[in-house]
Amino acid sequence: MTTVQLPTIPERITRDTVRDVCRLLGLDPGNVRGIRLGINEMTATLYLNSPDGHKLRYGDGPATTVVTIPIS
């Protein structure tokens, strides 16, 4: 049997940290539903807004789009 040890990871991440990460990535935290980081790309699910800034709805939930941003 092989024993492995995980690298140190935080027990939890604060919402302030998540908002800071969004801003560092150039995203408005209020428009982000989710982020996935990969080795070669970042995928973000973003809420869609009307031109006057109101969040749009689609069916029973918010309207969203998924964008993929390459990492170079």
C-alpha positions in Angstrom: 0.0 0.0 0.0 1.3 3.5 -0.9 0.6 6.4 1.4 0.3 9.9 -0.1 0.0 13.3 1.4 -1.9 16.1 -0.1 -0.3 19.5 -0.4 -1.6 22.0 2.2 -5.0 23.4 1.2 -7.2 25.9 2.9 -10.1 24.7 5.0 -12.3 27.3 3.3 -12.1 30.4 1.1 -13.9 33.6 2.1 -16.3 35.4 -0.3 -14.0 38.4 -0.2 -11.3 36.2 -1.6 -13.5 34.9 -4.3 -14.5 38.5 -5.2 -10.8 39.5 -5.3 -10.0 36.6 -7.6 -12.8 37.7 -10.0 -11.5 41.2 -10.1 -7.9 40.0 -10.6 -9.2 38.0 -13.6 -10.9 41.1 -15.0 -14.5 40.0 -14.2 -17.1 41.9 -12.3 -17.9 39.6 -9.3 -21.6 40.5 -9.5 -21.8 39.0 -13.0 -20.0 35.7 -12.2 -22.0 32.6 -11.5 -19.0 30.2 -11.6 -15.4 29.9 -12.7 -13.4 26.8 -13.6 -9.6 27.0 -14.1 -7.8 24.5 -16.2 -4.2 24.3 -17.3 -4.8 25.9 -20.7 -8.1 27.8 -20.2 -10.5 29.4 -17.8 -14.2 28.9 -18.3 -16.6 31.4 -16.7 -20.4 31.2 -16.4 -21.6 34.8 -16.4 -25.0 36.3 -15.8 -26.5 38.2 -18.7 -27.5 41.9 -18.2 -29.7 44.3 -20.1 -28.1 47.4 -21.5 -29.3 49.3 -18.3 -27.6 46.7 -16.0 -30.5 44.6 -14.9 -30.0 40.8 -14.8 -32.0 39.0 -17.4 -34.1 35.9 -16.7 -34.5 32.8 -18.8 -37.4 30.6 -17.9 -37.3 30.1 -14.1 -33.8 31.2 -13.6 -31.2 33.8 -14.6 -29.9 34.0 -18.1 -26.3 33.0 -18.4 -23.6 32.5 -20.9 -20.4 30.4 -20.8 -17.1 32.0 -22.0 -13.8 30.3 -22.4 -10.6 32.4 -22.1 -7.3 30.8 -23.1 -4.4 31.0 -20.7 -1.1 31.9 -22.3 
